[in-house]
Amino acid sequence: MRKNNVLALILAGGASSRLFPFNKLLSDLTGSGKTLIQQAYARAGVLTVKKNIYVLAVQDLVQPIKRQLRLPQNQFFMDPVRRGTWPALMWAMAHLRHTNPHAVLAVLTGDHVIPRLPAFKRAALQACRWAEEKSAMVMLGVSPGPKAAEWTGYGVFQVEGHTVTAFQEKPSLDQAERMRLEGGWSWNSGMFFFRMATAEEAMANYQPAMFAHYQALCAAVRARQMPKARALYADFPAKIPHPLDPSRTVDNTIDFAIMAPLVHVQSKLRALAICNGLPLWTDLGQWESLQDILKHDKAKNICLGTVQADRATNGCILAADRGFHLKVTGIKDAAIALSARGLLVLPRQELARIKERVAAVPAQKFHVVNTLPHVQIQQHGRRVVVTGSAFIG
């Protein structure tokens, strides 16, 4: 596989509200010394050359990601308005197809933890080869967890040989238990590999109205009529009828717009998959996910960054972002996290409601979110001391 024929597109959008006050992409959440976006960039680097690595990001993240990756502005794409992941991919494709129309596009996630780079390299390079040689959209599978409840948060697919025969977004608990017992299912990693011509043919077949709009967008980009291109982009729908059940609407994602009908309808276009190509993989969607990648200490604390905990502190998740120092005394079963954006002090049983707790937090100002009673907080620059009720007064 020639590296010059692969264009890597790292998806770097979305909020990090469940990991307040950290930004998921820009923080070192693994203790490796590299942020998640830097780890994603390293993965892209095993597939292609630096000038072929692009980032699809929301506007607020472009500058901080540029500083971390040292990429030029022309290797960033920003969708003009929020319209869903498939329109965002079409925006990037409308620009990239004029760079190399025959290239394989490797759509990579920017916020996942994949600790075994050699395993990723083997699976992703195989996916690139299949995408180059066949009329196929290729998926990368994750080895599923042992508990059915874990399955309900992910898309899943089943294969025969390497052909995807069933594809479902977030199964119910009953469905997940049946799939787990049946075997042969993988979690969808959210990473896809395809020639742009293949994706365009699939779109023409299954989403003809969207494809016609995409062609107009490509023409505007080619003519450098960017105000027109942005206006055309804004007309893409954020929601679309489910391709297999038009009575309900779903998000305009590659899963629903392209993969679901591609799997359901037999044609010369195929959906292929590298099953369980990522034996170790974690989607760090919330603070509790840290227990999947970090070991706890003797007091059952999970510690990340420069953190100091006394003997009376146990059962906690404690995290300090780069350059910050967190000291905790006398606290049990809480999540405490410190960064430039603010301080979180929350009982672990309340983490499921963190989004509503931080919904009104200002973006550019240090903010304390604390629901733990009888706690004292002392801040000295980038050093914060959180003291529990046993040590107050």
N, C-alpha and C positions, 0 to 999 in steps of 0.2 A: 504494500500500500504506500503510494507516494505521499509524503507529508504535504507537498504543495497542492495536492488535490483534495485536501480536507479543510473546510472552514469550520472552526469551533465557535459556537455561540453560547456563552454562559448566561443563564437566566439569573438576574440579580434584582428582582422586584419584590414587592410584598412588604407588609409591615412586620415589626418584631414585637408586637404588643404583649405576646405571651412570655417574652423574655425580657420585659422591662426590668431595669433601665438599660440593658445592653442592646446594641444593634446586632442582630444575628450574623449578618454577613461580615461586619467590620471588626468583630471581636474574636479573640482567641478563646474558643469554648472547649478546646480539647487539651489544653495545657501543653501543646506541641511547640508553641512559639510562633505559630502561623495562624492568621485569621481564617475563617471558613472561605472567604473569597480568594485568599492567597492559595489555599489548598486546592480550590477548584481550578485556579489558573495553572497550578502545577500539573493537574490531571489533563488539562487541555494541551499542555506542552508535550505530552507523550504522543499526541495524535498529529500535531501539526507544528508549523513554524510560528514564531512570535507574531509576524505580520498578519497571520491568518486567524488570530484569536480576537474575537469580538465579545462585547458585553452588552446585553440588553437590560437596561436599568431604568428605574424611575429617576426623575430629574434631581431630586435631593441627594441621591447617592452617587451621582456621576463623579463629582469632584473628589470626595473621600476615597472612592474606589480607584480613581486615576492616581492618587497619591500612593496608595498601597501597591498597585500593580505597575505603575510607571508606563502606562499605555497612552498613546496620543489620542486626541479628541476624535479623530476619524475612525477609531476602532470602538466607538460607543454608539449605541442606538437608544433613543428615547421615544417611546410611543407618545404621540402628541396629547392624547387623552386616554383614560382607562377604558379599554374595550374588551379585555379578556386576553388569555395567553395566545390563542390562535391568531387574532388580528395583530397582536404584537409580533408574532413570528412572521406574518405576512409583511409587516412593515420592514422588518430586517431583510427578508427575502427580496423585496422590491428593490433594495439597494444592492444586495450581494449578488444577485443574478447577473448584473452587468460587470461584476468583477471576474467571475468565473462561472458561467452558466452550467458547466458540466461537473462542478465540484460536489462532493458529498458534504452535506451540512450535518454536523454533530451538535445536537442540541443538548447541552449539559446543565445540570443543576448547580447553582452556586452556593447552596446552603446546607448540603448534606455532608455527613462524616463518612468517609470511605477510607479506612485505615490501611488497606492492603493495595498499594499502588500497582504492584505487578499483576494482581488479579484483575484490577480495573483495566489495565493496559491490554491484557490478553483478550478480554471480553469486548472492549470497545473497538480494538483493531479488527477483530472478526466481524463486528457489526458494520464497520466502515467498508470492509471488503465485500460483504453481502450487498450493502447498499449501492456500491459502485458497479457490481457485476449483475445484479438482478433488478427487476422492476418491483421493488419492495420497500416498504417502510419497516425499519428494524427497531425493535424495542430491546431494552436491557432489563433483565429480571433480577429481583432480589430474593434471596432465600427467605421464605416466610417464617414468622415466629411461631412458636408452638401453641399459643393460646388463641382461640377463635376471636376473643375480644380485641386482640391486637389488629386483626385483619380489617375491622370495620372502618378504619381511618384511611385505607389505601385502595387504589385501583388494583384489580387482580386480573390475571389472564391465564388461560390454559393452552397447552400446545400439544400437537401430534407431530413427532419429528421436531422440526423447528418452525412449523406453521402455526400461527395463533388461530385457535378454533373457537375460543370464547373470550370475551372481554367484558368486564363489568367494573363500574365505578363504585367503590365503597359498599360492599355487600352488607346485608343485615346480619345480625348475630347468628340466626338460624342458618342462613346461606353460608356464612363463613365456617360454621362448624361442619356442615356437609362437605364443603370444599376441602377443609383440612383433613377430614377422614378419607376423602376420595383420593387425594394426592394429585400431583401433576400440575399444581397451580403455583404461580409466582406472583410476588408483589410487583407492581409497576414502579420502576425507579423514577419515572418522569423524564428519562433520557431517551432521545430518538435519533435515528441516523437514516438519512435519505438523500438521494439526489433531488435537487430542487425541481427538476423536470418531472420526477415521480410524484412529488407532492402536488404539483400543479395539475397533473393528469388526474390524480385522486380527487382534487377539488373540483375539477371540471365534471367528473362523473357524479359526485355525491353532493356537491354544493354549487350548482351551476350559477345561481344568482350571485353568490359570494365570489365565485371565480371571475365573472364578468367585471365585478367591481374591483377586484384585485388587478385585473389587466389594465383597467383605467388608471389605477394607482401606479402601476409599473411604468406606464407611458408618461405620467406626470413626473415621476422621479427621473426617468431617462432624459426628459426635456428640461430638467432642473427647475420645474415649476413647483417649488416647494409649498407656497400658500395653497395651491390647488391640491397638491398631494395631501397636505394636512387636513383640508376640508373633506377630501374623499375618505380619508382614514376615519374621520369623526362619524361618518355615515355607516361604518361597520356596526352590526348589532352586538351588544354585550351579551345578550341572551339569544338562543336559537331553539327551534323545536327539536326535541329529542329525535334523532334520526330513526329510531326504531319504535318510538311512541310519541307521535306528533301532538298528542293531547297535553303534553307537559313541556315546559321550557327548561333549558339547562344552560349553564355557563358556556360561552363560546370558547371552548378549549380544543386542543388537538385531539384529546381523547374522544370527545363527542362529535366534533365536526368531521374528523377524518377517520380515526381508528375504529370506532364502533361500526360505521357502515362498511368500512373496508373488510373487517372481519366477518360481517354478516352476509355480504354479497360476494359470491364467488366470481372472480374475473382474472384476467392476466396479471393484474396488480395483486400483490400479496402482502400480508402482514407476517413478518418473521420475528423471531425472538431468540436471544441468547438467554436461556433459562438459568436462573440462579447464578448469574455471572458475578454477582456481588455477595459473597458469603458473609461478609461483615459490612453492615450499612446501618446508619442511624439518621433519622430525620429529627433533628433537634428542634422540636416544635414547642417545647415548654421546659421549665426548669427541672421537672422530674426526669426528663430524658437524660440528664447528666449522669444518672445512676447506671445508664447503659454503657457509658464509655469511661467513667472514672471510678476508681476504687474508693470505698469509704474507709475512714480511719477506725481506730479501736472504739471510738465513741459514736460510731455510725454517722459521722459527719462526712459530707462530700464537699471537698474544698477545691477552689479554683482561684488561681492568682495569689497575690500576697495577702494571705489570710492568717489571722492568729485567733485561736479559740481556747478558752480555759477548760478545765476538767468538768465543769458543771454544764458545759454546752454539749448537747448530744442530739442526734437524729436530725441535724440541720443540713440544708444546702447553703453553702457560703461561697460567694463569688465576688472578686474584686477585679475590675477591668485593668488593663495595662496602665501602670503609673499611679494606681490607687492602692491604699492600704486599709484593710478592714480588720478591726479587732472586736471580738464578740465574747461577752461573759454572761453566764447564767441564763442561757436561752435554750429551749428544747423544741424540737419538731417545727422549725420555722425555715422559711427561705429568706435569706438576706443577701442582697446584691447591690453593688456600688459601682457607679460609672460617672462620667461627666454629665450624663443626663439626669441622674438622681440616685435616690436610695430606696430600695424596696425592703420592707419588713412585713412579712405576711406568714401566718400559720400555713403549714404545708397543705392542710385540708382545704384551704381557700384558694389554692393555685388554679383550680378549675374555673374560678371566676375572675381571674386576673385582668382579662380584657375589659370588663366593665369597671374594674377598679382604676385603670389607667386611661380610660377613654378620654377624659378631659385634661390630661396632663399636657401642659404647654411643651412644644417641641424644642424650643431654644433656651429653656431655663431649667436650672437644677431644681428638682422637685422630689419631695419625700412622700412616699406612699407607705403608711404604717397603720396596720389594723391590729397590731399586737398590744394588748393593754399593759399599762404599768411598765413602759420601757423608756429608758433615757438614752438620748442620742446626742453625742458631742462631735462636732465637726471642726477639724483643724486643717484647712486647706484640702489636700487630697487624702487626708487620713480621717477616718470616721470610727468612733467607738460606740458600739451598741451594747447597752447593759440591761440585763433582765431584772425582773422585780425582786429576785432574791438578793440582789446587790444594791438596791436603791434604798436610801434612807437608813 
